[in-house]
Amino acid sequence: MQENVLISMKNISKRYRMGDNYVTALKDANLDIRSGEFVAFLGPSGSGKSTLMNIIGCIDTPDSGEYYLAGKNVAELDDDELAQIRNKEVGFIFQQFNLLPKYLAVQNVELPLLLRGIPRSEARKAAEEVLSKVGLQERINHKPSELSGGQQQRVAIARALVGNPGIILADEPTGNLDSKSGEEIMNLINELNDQGHTIILITHDVEVARLAKRVLRMKDGALIIEE
């Protein structure tokens, strides 16, 4: 494996059964991403972007091909090891925010640390620090319903960051935001990349994709252009 290659995929394919038919979501995807890169996957709905992201994040598994994450063959990892990757090594940012509505912002953010078994006092301190980092120090005791869309996405980013993962996977992070909030979120994601996080962005928006350092276009499950 090449030096500093964090993610390496060789001939990754994935099909899903829909009724009596199979739909191919990924076709022989080959991909290398180096540590510290900011890569965008650009394509329309149904092009395979989210399937690829789920495989990168160890949420889903390919039907064929090889996936190496930080030099480890993911197919050889057991469920506990995969859960450790999802909890410690990868931070997820979703279009729908996926915040727990009954929890305060700070409680949403500390949850991944509590799931690791970190003491609540330590998890709370870390959550408060990262919420301050994303500019929400005055809103830590508000529930999601009391926050704007942009503020909810900042909470989601804080939750992704609280465990200091090396990889941030962002699936349409500006999709539910107005243009001003979307710009602020992308500026924040750029700052995270400048701080050393590897950013993998999923988007259908050409303007959003252009903010990445490298753009990979997808169509019908295939990587078709690399810029």
Backbone as JSON, one array per atom type, in Angstrom:
{
  "sequence": "MQENVLISMKNISKRYRMGDNYVTALKDANLDIRSGEFVAFLGPSGSGKSTLMNIIGCIDTPDSGEYYLAGKNVAELDDDELAQIRNKEVGFIFQQFNLLPKYLAVQNVELPLLLRGIPRSEARKAAEEVLSKVGLQERINHKPSELSGGQQQRVAIARALVGNPGIILADEPTGNLDSKSGEEIMNLINELNDQGHTIILITHDVEVARLAKRVLRMKDGALIIEE",
  "N": [[0.84, -1.2, 0.0], [0.44, 2.27, -0.77], [2.37, 4.97, 0.62], [0.97, 6.81, 3.31], [-1.63, 6.32, 2.44], [-4.85, 6.16, 3.43], [-7.37, 5.09, 2.98], [-8.2, 2.45, 0.93], [-9.58, 1.03, -1.87], [-10.39, -1.73, -3.83], [-11.83, -2.77, -6.69], [-14.52, -2.67, -5.71], [-17.82, -3.72, -5.31], [-21.41, -3.57, -5.11], [-24.65, -4.84, -4.64], [-28.21, -4.48, -4.35], [-31.18, -6.08, -3.34], [-34.33, -5.59, -4.72], [-37.47, -6.32, -4.46], [-38.18, -8.62, -6.9], [-35.96, -8.09, -8.3], [-32.47, -7.14, -8.8], [-30.51, -4.36, -7.9], [-27.72, -2.65, -8.99], [-25.57, -0.93, -7.02], [-22.94, -0.12, -6.75], [-20.18, -0.37, -8.95], [-17.39, -2.09, -9.4], [-15.58, -0.26, -8.0], [-12.66, 1.61, -7.67], [-10.33, 3.07, -5.56], [-8.23, 5.35, -3.87], [-7.53, 7.12, -0.96], [-5.71, 9.56, 0.63], [-4.32, 10.2, 3.88], [-5.54, 13.08, 5.46], [-6.62, 14.27, 3.22], [-9.17, 16.11, 1.35], [-11.91, 15.1, -0.05], [-14.46, 15.06, -2.48], [-17.41, 13.35, -3.4], [-19.28, 13.49, -6.17], [-22.47, 13.54, -7.6], [-25.7, 12.6, -9.03], [-28.81, 11.73, -7.29], [-29.03, 8.3, -6.48], [-26.71, 7.53, -7.7], [-24.8, 6.09, -6.4], [-23.31, 7.22, -4.41], [-23.94, 7.4, -1.6], [-23.98, 4.71, -0.9], [-21.29, 4.06, -1.28], [-20.16, 5.71, 0.67], [-21.25, 4.54, 2.99], [-19.97, 2.08, 2.96], [-17.29, 2.88, 3.2], [-17.46, 3.96, 5.78], [-17.88, 1.71, 7.27], [-20.47, 0.92, 7.77], [-21.89, -0.56, 6.01], [-21.28, -3.49, 3.98], [-19.27, -4.59, 1.2], [-20.21, -6.57, -1.71], [-18.27, -7.71, -3.23], [-14.72, -7.42, -3.85], [-11.95, -5.59, -2.32], [-11.36, -3.86, 0.71], [-9.34, -1.7, 2.39], [-8.64, -0.14, 5.39], [-6.7, 2.15, 6.92], [-4.62, 0.36, 6.57], [-5.72, -2.05, 7.38], [-7.5, -4.97, 6.51], [-10.76, -4.71, 5.99], [-12.69, -6.68, 5.71], [-11.81, -8.71, 7.3], [-12.3, -8.01, 9.87], [-14.05, -8.28, 13.0], [-17.44, -7.91, 14.35], [-17.3, -6.34, 16.67], [-14.89, -4.99, 16.31], [-15.48, -3.51, 14.03], [-17.49, -1.89, 15.05], [-15.97, -0.39, 16.83], [-14.43, 1.08, 15.01], [-16.44, 2.67, 13.82], [-17.19, 4.14, 16.01], [-14.87, 5.39, 17.01], [-12.94, 6.03, 15.0], [-14.17, 7.19, 12.83], [-16.16, 9.96, 12.03], [-19.52, 10.9, 11.62], [-21.55, 12.95, 9.58], [-24.76, 13.94, 8.84], [-27.32, 14.67, 6.38], [-29.87, 14.96, 7.49], [-29.36, 15.62, 10.08], [-29.92, 13.95, 12.38], [-30.23, 14.12, 15.18], [-31.04, 13.45, 18.62], [-34.21, 14.15, 19.63], [-35.21, 14.67, 22.23], [-33.06, 15.2, 23.77], [-30.67, 17.5, 25.12], [-28.44, 19.77, 23.39], [-25.79, 19.41, 24.31], [-26.01, 16.9, 25.45], [-26.56, 15.29, 23.22], [-24.12, 15.49, 21.94], [-22.25, 14.39, 23.73], [-22.92, 11.74, 23.77], [-21.62, 9.71, 22.03], [-19.21, 9.37, 23.42], [-20.04, 8.46, 25.9], [-21.01, 6.01, 25.13], [-18.67, 4.72, 24.69], [-17.88, 4.2, 27.19], [-16.72, 6.19, 28.65], [-16.38, 8.24, 31.52], [-19.16, 10.2, 32.71], [-18.7, 12.87, 33.55], [-16.28, 13.53, 32.34], [-16.97, 13.13, 29.66], [-18.94, 15.09, 29.38], [-17.47, 17.45, 29.72], [-15.78, 17.32, 27.46], [-17.71, 17.44, 25.44], [-18.8, 20.0, 25.84], [-16.56, 21.54, 25.23], [-16.13, 21.01, 22.49], [-18.5, 21.91, 21.39], [-18.25, 24.6, 21.9], [-16.15, 25.06, 20.18], [-17.39, 24.9, 17.69], [-18.89, 27.15, 17.78], [-21.17, 27.25, 19.44], [-21.38, 27.71, 22.14], [-23.19, 29.11, 23.69], [-25.52, 27.77, 23.41], [-25.69, 25.24, 24.41], [-27.45, 24.01, 26.17], [-29.85, 23.74, 24.89], [-32.58, 22.15, 23.22], [-32.84, 20.26, 20.12], [-35.14, 21.22, 18.73], [-35.22, 23.82, 19.47], [-33.31, 25.09, 18.1], [-31.87, 26.57, 15.13], [-31.72, 25.33, 11.7], [-29.06, 25.46, 10.77], [-27.71, 25.65, 13.21], [-28.4, 23.19, 14.34], [-27.03, 21.5, 12.59], [-24.45, 22.2, 13.25], [-24.33, 21.18, 15.82], [-24.47, 18.49, 15.14], [-22.06, 18.25, 13.78], [-20.31, 18.77, 15.89], [-20.85, 16.51, 17.44], [-19.83, 14.58, 15.73], [-17.16, 15.23, 15.92], [-16.37, 14.92, 18.56], [-15.05, 12.67, 19.52], [-12.62, 12.94, 18.39], [-12.04, 11.87, 15.68], [-10.15, 10.53, 12.91], [-11.24, 10.57, 10.38], [-13.8, 12.27, 8.7], [-17.0, 11.8, 7.6], [-19.24, 13.25, 5.5], [-22.46, 13.5, 4.58], [-24.24, 15.03, 2.24], [-24.16, 17.56, 3.74], [-25.1, 20.18, 3.65], [-27.59, 20.03, 2.65], [-30.16, 20.49, 3.78], [-30.16, 23.13, 4.44], [-30.29, 26.77, 4.37], [-28.71, 29.04, 2.0], [-26.85, 30.73, 3.29], [-26.4, 29.51, 5.81], [-25.48, 27.08, 4.87], [-23.09, 27.83, 3.64], [-21.63, 28.64, 5.88], [-21.39, 26.2, 7.25], [-19.86, 24.73, 5.42], [-17.52, 26.24, 5.46], [-16.71, 25.67, 8.04], [-16.24, 22.91, 7.81], [-14.12, 22.99, 6.01], [-12.2, 24.17, 7.68], [-11.84, 22.1, 9.5], [-10.56, 20.25, 7.89], [-8.21, 21.67, 7.41], [-7.14, 21.42, 9.9], [-6.27, 18.87, 9.92], [-8.0, 16.7, 9.68], [-9.26, 14.03, 7.72], [-11.45, 14.52, 5.14], [-14.42, 13.37, 3.74], [-16.75, 14.01, 1.45], [-20.11, 13.88, 0.49], [-22.13, 14.81, -2.16], [-24.62, 16.37, -4.31], [-24.33, 18.77, -5.35], [-22.67, 20.92, -7.39], [-21.34, 23.31, -6.77], [-20.81, 23.07, -4.04], [-19.19, 20.8, -4.07], [-16.93, 21.8, -5.32], [-15.5, 23.0, -3.34], [-13.93, 21.12, -2.22], [-10.68, 19.49, -2.23], [-10.27, 17.55, -4.09], [-12.26, 16.08, -6.59], [-14.48, 13.48, -7.18], [-16.41, 12.11, -9.61], [-19.6, 10.51, -9.85], [-21.68, 8.11, -11.45], [-24.43, 6.12, -12.04], [-23.47, 4.12, -10.28], [-20.77, 3.97, -10.8], [-17.41, 5.22, -10.65], [-16.57, 7.84, -12.6], [-15.1, 10.07, -13.46], [-12.11, 11.64, -12.52], [-10.83, 14.41, -10.89]],
  "CA": [[0.0, 0.0, 0.0], [1.24, 3.47, -0.87], [2.58, 5.72, 1.85], [-0.07, 7.75, 3.72], [-2.96, 5.97, 1.94], [-5.69, 5.81, 4.57], [-8.48, 4.31, 2.47], [-7.87, 1.84, -0.36], [-10.62, 0.13, -2.34], [-10.06, -2.42, -5.07], [-12.93, -3.47, -7.36], [-15.64, -2.78, -4.78], [-19.14, -3.76, -5.94], [-22.51, -3.78, -4.17], [-25.99, -4.93, -5.21], [-29.31, -4.59, -3.4], [-32.38, -6.73, -3.88], [-35.57, -4.82, -4.65], [-38.49, -7.22, -4.98], [-37.61, -9.74, -7.65], [-34.82, -7.59, -9.08], [-31.28, -6.63, -8.12], [-30.02, -3.06, -8.37], [-26.29, -2.49, -8.73], [-25.3, 0.39, -6.45], [-21.53, 0.18, -7.03], [-19.59, -1.26, -9.95], [-15.92, -2.17, -9.48], [-14.99, 1.03, -7.61], [-11.25, 1.62, -7.25], [-10.17, 4.36, -4.9], [-7.25, 5.58, -2.8], [-7.61, 8.43, -0.31], [-4.6, 9.74, 1.56], [-4.61, 10.86, 5.15], [-5.55, 14.54, 5.4], [-7.26, 14.77, 2.0], [-10.55, 16.56, 1.33], [-12.41, 14.53, -1.3], [-15.91, 15.11, -2.67], [-18.06, 12.48, -4.38], [-20.33, 14.31, -6.79], [-23.33, 12.82, -8.52], [-27.13, 12.7, -8.73], [-29.4, 10.7, -6.44], [-29.0, 6.99, -7.09], [-25.45, 7.29, -8.42], [-23.95, 5.21, -5.61], [-22.5, 7.99, -3.45], [-24.21, 7.03, -0.21], [-23.53, 3.33, -0.71], [-19.84, 4.11, -1.13], [-19.88, 6.3, 1.98], [-21.58, 3.56, 4.02], [-18.91, 1.07, 2.97], [-16.11, 3.54, 3.79], [-17.7, 4.13, 7.21], [-18.11, 0.39, 7.88], [-21.89, 0.72, 8.06], [-22.3, -1.6, 5.07], [-20.16, -4.28, 3.46], [-19.38, -4.84, -0.24], [-20.42, -7.95, -2.14], [-16.99, -8.19, -3.75], [-13.66, -6.42, -3.81], [-11.19, -5.47, -1.08], [-11.33, -2.53, 1.33], [-8.35, -1.55, 3.45], [-8.73, 1.11, 6.14], [-5.49, 2.29, 7.73], [-3.82, -0.85, 6.42], [-6.44, -3.24, 7.83], [-8.5, -5.52, 5.61], [-12.01, -4.57, 6.74], [-13.43, -7.94, 5.66], [-11.29, -9.62, 8.33], [-12.62, -7.48, 11.19], [-15.31, -8.77, 13.54], [-18.45, -6.87, 14.6], [-16.82, -5.43, 17.71], [-13.85, -4.14, 15.72], [-16.17, -2.57, 13.14], [-18.16, -0.91, 15.91], [-14.91, 0.49, 17.33], [-14.1, 2.01, 13.92], [-17.54, 3.63, 13.67], [-17.28, 5.0, 17.2], [-13.64, 6.09, 17.33], [-12.1, 6.46, 13.88], [-14.96, 7.88, 11.81], [-17.25, 10.83, 12.48], [-20.55, 10.99, 10.59], [-22.42, 14.13, 9.52], [-25.83, 13.57, 7.93], [-28.19, 15.74, 5.9], [-31.04, 15.1, 8.38], [-28.81, 15.93, 11.41], [-30.01, 12.73, 13.21], [-30.11, 14.42, 16.61], [-32.1, 12.91, 19.47], [-35.01, 15.36, 19.9], [-35.47, 14.92, 23.65], [-31.78, 15.48, 24.42], [-30.05, 18.8, 24.91], [-27.31, 19.75, 22.45], [-24.62, 18.84, 24.96], [-26.26, 15.47, 25.64], [-26.38, 14.66, 21.91], [-22.7, 15.47, 21.59], [-21.48, 13.53, 24.63], [-23.39, 10.37, 23.68], [-20.63, 8.74, 21.53], [-18.21, 9.11, 24.44], [-20.67, 7.62, 26.92], [-21.09, 4.66, 24.57], [-17.33, 4.13, 24.83], [-17.62, 3.93, 28.6], [-16.03, 7.32, 29.27], [-17.19, 8.8, 32.61], [-20.04, 11.3, 32.26], [-18.1, 14.19, 33.79], [-15.27, 13.72, 31.31], [-17.68, 13.25, 28.39], [-19.61, 16.38, 29.37], [-16.45, 18.48, 29.49], [-15.36, 17.24, 26.06], [-18.82, 17.9, 24.62], [-18.86, 21.46, 25.97], [-15.41, 22.12, 24.52], [-16.29, 20.93, 21.04], [-19.61, 22.8, 21.04], [-17.65, 25.93, 21.86], [-15.31, 25.1, 18.98], [-18.25, 25.15, 16.52], [-19.6, 28.41, 17.99], [-22.47, 27.05, 20.08], [-21.2, 27.68, 23.6], [-24.36, 29.7, 24.35], [-26.72, 26.99, 23.07], [-25.45, 23.84, 24.77], [-28.57, 23.47, 26.93], [-31.06, 23.82, 24.08], [-32.94, 20.96, 22.46], [-32.8, 20.52, 18.68], [-36.29, 22.0, 18.27], [-34.99, 25.22, 19.84], [-32.17, 25.55, 17.31], [-32.06, 26.69, 13.69], [-31.13, 24.24, 10.95], [-27.61, 25.6, 10.79], [-27.23, 25.32, 14.55], [-28.52, 21.74, 14.51], [-25.94, 20.86, 11.87], [-23.24, 22.42, 14.04], [-24.37, 20.17, 16.9], [-24.12, 17.22, 14.52], [-20.61, 18.28, 13.53], [-19.66, 18.61, 17.19], [-20.98, 15.09, 17.82], [-18.87, 13.84, 14.9], [-15.8, 15.6, 16.29], [-16.07, 14.84, 19.99], [-14.09, 11.6, 19.77], [-11.41, 13.26, 17.61], [-11.77, 10.86, 14.65], [-9.3, 10.97, 11.81], [-12.03, 10.67, 9.16], [-15.14, 12.84, 8.78], [-17.86, 11.5, 6.45], [-20.33, 14.23, 5.48], [-23.42, 13.13, 3.54], [-25.08, 16.18, 1.92], [-24.26, 18.31, 4.99], [-25.79, 21.46, 3.47], [-28.81, 19.75, 1.89], [-31.37, 21.02, 4.43], [-29.84, 24.46, 4.96], [-30.31, 27.89, 3.43], [-27.39, 29.25, 1.42], [-25.93, 31.34, 4.26], [-26.02, 28.48, 6.78], [-24.69, 26.09, 4.15], [-21.74, 28.37, 3.47], [-20.97, 28.6, 7.19], [-21.06, 24.81, 7.54], [-18.75, 24.32, 4.56], [-16.33, 26.9, 5.99], [-16.32, 24.9, 9.22], [-15.67, 21.65, 7.33], [-12.79, 23.34, 5.48], [-11.32, 24.39, 8.83], [-11.52, 20.79, 10.05], [-9.56, 19.68, 7.0], [-6.96, 22.39, 7.67], [-6.61, 20.94, 11.17], [-5.72, 17.53, 9.74], [-9.01, 15.65, 9.49], [-9.57, 13.58, 6.37], [-12.86, 14.82, 4.89], [-15.06, 12.73, 2.6], [-18.0, 14.74, 1.3], [-21.06, 13.37, -0.5], [-23.0, 15.91, -2.57], [-25.08, 16.47, -5.69], [-24.19, 20.2, -5.64], [-21.37, 21.19, -7.99], [-20.68, 24.41, -6.06], [-20.32, 22.53, -2.78], [-18.09, 19.89, -4.39], [-15.74, 22.56, -5.71], [-14.76, 23.41, -2.15], [-13.01, 20.03, -1.88], [-9.4, 19.52, -2.93], [-10.35, 16.58, -5.18], [-13.64, 15.72, -6.88], [-14.71, 12.22, -7.89], [-17.78, 12.09, -10.11], [-20.22, 9.2, -9.88], [-22.87, 7.94, -12.26], [-24.9, 4.72, -12.15], [-22.65, 3.21, -9.49], [-19.38, 3.94, -11.25], [-16.57, 6.42, -10.62], [-16.36, 8.06, -14.03], [-14.14, 11.14, -13.73], [-11.34, 12.09, -11.37], [-10.24, 15.71, -11.16]],
  "C": [[0.88, 1.25, 0.0], [1.32, 4.2, 0.48], [1.45, 6.72, 2.06], [-1.45, 7.45, 3.13], [-3.78, 5.44, 3.12], [-6.8, 4.86, 4.16], [-8.09, 3.77, 1.1], [-8.94, 0.82, -0.71], [-10.23, -0.44, -3.69], [-11.28, -3.19, -5.56], [-14.13, -3.72, -6.43], [-16.97, -2.73, -5.54], [-20.2, -4.06, -4.87], [-23.83, -3.8, -4.92], [-27.01, -5.01, -4.08], [-30.49, -5.26, -4.08], [-33.59, -5.83, -3.66], [-36.67, -5.64, -5.3], [-37.84, -8.41, -5.65], [-36.35, -9.35, -8.41], [-33.65, -7.21, -8.19], [-30.88, -5.3, -8.76], [-28.55, -2.95, -8.0], [-26.03, -1.06, -8.27], [-23.87, 0.84, -6.7], [-20.97, -0.85, -8.0], [-18.07, -1.11, -9.93], [-15.24, -0.84, -9.16], [-13.55, 0.83, -7.12], [-10.92, 3.01, -6.74], [-9.06, 4.33, -3.87], [-7.45, 6.99, -2.27], [-6.5, 8.51, 0.72], [-5.05, 10.44, 2.84], [-4.52, 12.37, 4.99], [-6.17, 15.12, 4.15], [-8.67, 15.29, 2.28], [-11.11, 16.17, -0.04], [-13.93, 14.65, -1.33], [-16.33, 14.07, -3.7], [-19.29, 13.21, -4.89], [-21.15, 13.47, -7.74], [-24.79, 12.95, -8.11], [-27.58, 11.62, -7.77], [-29.4, 9.37, -7.18], [-27.71, 6.65, -7.81], [-24.49, 6.39, -7.67], [-23.14, 5.91, -4.54], [-22.69, 7.51, -2.02], [-23.8, 5.59, 0.09], [-22.03, 3.29, -0.49], [-19.47, 4.67, 0.24], [-20.15, 5.29, 3.09], [-20.54, 2.45, 4.1], [-17.64, 1.66, 3.58], [-16.25, 3.64, 5.3], [-18.0, 2.84, 7.95], [-19.53, 0.22, 8.4], [-22.42, -0.42, 7.21], [-21.06, -2.34, 4.58], [-20.35, -4.52, 1.97], [-19.67, -6.31, -0.53], [-19.12, -8.55, -2.66], [-15.98, -7.05, -3.73], [-12.99, -6.39, -2.44], [-11.18, -4.02, -0.6], [-10.34, -2.55, 2.48], [-8.5, -0.17, 4.08], [-7.55, 1.17, 7.1], [-4.69, 0.99, 7.74], [-4.5, -2.14, 6.84], [-7.45, -3.67, 6.77], [-9.82, -5.57, 6.37], [-12.81, -5.87, 6.76], [-13.0, -8.91, 6.75], [-11.62, -9.15, 9.75], [-13.96, -8.03, 11.68], [-16.24, -7.6, 13.88], [-17.98, -5.86, 15.64], [-15.77, -4.48, 17.15], [-14.46, -3.11, 14.77], [-16.89, -1.49, 13.94], [-17.16, 0.08, 16.48], [-14.51, 1.52, 16.27], [-15.17, 3.08, 13.81], [-17.59, 4.6, 14.84], [-16.05, 5.87, 17.4], [-12.93, 6.71, 16.14], [-12.82, 7.27, 12.83], [-16.04, 8.72, 12.48], [-18.22, 11.04, 11.34], [-21.34, 12.28, 10.72], [-23.48, 13.84, 8.45], [-26.67, 14.78, 7.54], [-29.32, 16.02, 6.88], [-30.64, 15.38, 9.83], [-28.79, 14.71, 12.34], [-29.72, 13.0, 14.68], [-31.27, 13.79, 17.37], [-32.93, 14.07, 20.0], [-35.22, 15.69, 21.37], [-34.2, 15.28, 24.43], [-31.34, 16.9, 24.14], [-28.88, 18.65, 23.94], [-26.11, 19.05, 23.08], [-24.78, 17.34, 25.2], [-26.11, 14.69, 24.33], [-24.9, 14.49, 21.6], [-21.91, 14.5, 22.47], [-21.81, 12.05, 24.45], [-22.34, 9.39, 23.12], [-19.56, 8.4, 22.56], [-18.78, 8.22, 25.55], [-20.77, 6.17, 26.44], [-19.74, 3.95, 24.61], [-17.02, 3.75, 26.27], [-16.86, 5.04, 29.3], [-16.92, 7.92, 30.36], [-17.96, 10.04, 32.17], [-19.4, 12.67, 32.45], [-17.06, 14.53, 32.72], [-15.92, 13.92, 29.94], [-18.36, 14.61, 28.28], [-18.62, 17.52, 29.09], [-16.0, 18.5, 28.03], [-16.45, 17.77, 25.13], [-18.94, 19.43, 24.66], [-17.74, 22.14, 25.2], [-15.62, 22.12, 23.02], [-17.48, 21.77, 20.57], [-19.15, 24.26, 21.0], [-16.83, 26.12, 20.59], [-16.14, 25.4, 17.73], [-19.16, 26.36, 16.74], [-20.94, 28.29, 18.68], [-22.38, 27.04, 21.61], [-22.41, 28.24, 24.35], [-25.61, 28.86, 24.17], [-26.63, 25.54, 23.53], [-26.63, 23.21, 25.5], [-29.91, 23.64, 26.21], [-31.3, 22.49, 23.37], [-32.92, 21.28, 20.96], [-33.94, 21.39, 18.17], [-36.14, 23.49, 18.57], [-33.84, 25.84, 19.06], [-32.54, 25.68, 15.84], [-31.43, 25.48, 13.0], [-29.62, 24.28, 10.96], [-27.01, 25.25, 12.14], [-27.33, 23.82, 14.82], [-27.39, 21.02, 13.78], [-24.62, 21.06, 12.6], [-23.18, 21.45, 15.22], [-23.96, 18.81, 16.34], [-22.63, 17.13, 14.21], [-19.84, 18.11, 14.84], [-19.71, 17.16, 17.66], [-19.99, 14.24, 17.02], [-17.44, 14.05, 15.37], [-15.4, 15.19, 17.7], [-15.06, 13.73, 20.32], [-12.79, 11.77, 19.03], [-11.08, 12.19, 16.57], [-10.87, 11.41, 13.57], [-10.07, 11.25, 10.55], [-13.39, 11.28, 9.49], [-15.88, 12.51, 7.49], [-19.08, 12.41, 6.51], [-21.24, 13.95, 4.29], [-24.4, 14.28, 3.33], [-25.25, 17.1, 3.14], [-24.97, 19.65, 4.87], [-27.16, 21.28, 2.84], [-30.08, 20.34, 2.47], [-31.17, 22.44, 4.95], [-30.02, 25.53, 3.91], [-28.87, 28.19, 3.01], [-26.4, 29.83, 2.41], [-25.45, 30.3, 5.28], [-25.15, 27.42, 6.12], [-23.26, 26.55, 3.95], [-20.96, 28.32, 4.78], [-20.54, 27.17, 7.54], [-19.88, 24.35, 6.69], [-17.45, 25.0, 4.98], [-15.79, 26.14, 7.2], [-15.67, 23.57, 8.81], [-14.28, 21.88, 6.74], [-11.78, 23.53, 6.6], [-10.9, 23.05, 9.44], [-10.46, 20.1, 9.19], [-8.21, 20.35, 7.22], [-6.3, 21.91, 8.97], [-6.14, 19.49, 11.09], [-6.71, 16.41, 9.55], [-9.13, 15.3, 8.01], [-11.07, 13.76, 6.16], [-13.32, 14.1, 3.63], [-16.48, 13.27, 2.52], [-18.84, 14.11, 0.19], [-21.99, 14.51, -0.88], [-23.46, 15.76, -4.01], [-24.84, 17.89, -6.21], [-22.78, 20.49, -6.14], [-20.62, 22.27, -7.21], [-20.11, 23.94, -4.72], [-19.11, 21.63, -3.04], [-16.81, 20.64, -4.71], [-14.91, 23.03, -4.53], [-13.77, 22.34, -1.7], [-11.72, 20.19, -2.68], [-9.39, 18.58, -4.13], [-11.8, 16.16, -5.34], [-13.69, 14.42, -7.67], [-16.17, 12.18, -8.3], [-18.3, 10.66, -10.18], [-21.47, 9.21, -10.74], [-23.19, 6.46, -12.36], [-23.97, 3.73, -11.46], [-21.2, 3.15, -9.85], [-18.69, 5.28, -11.02], [-16.14, 6.68, -12.06], [-15.33, 9.12, -14.36], [-13.4, 11.44, -12.44], [-10.66, 13.37, -11.74], [-9.2, 16.04, -10.09]]
}
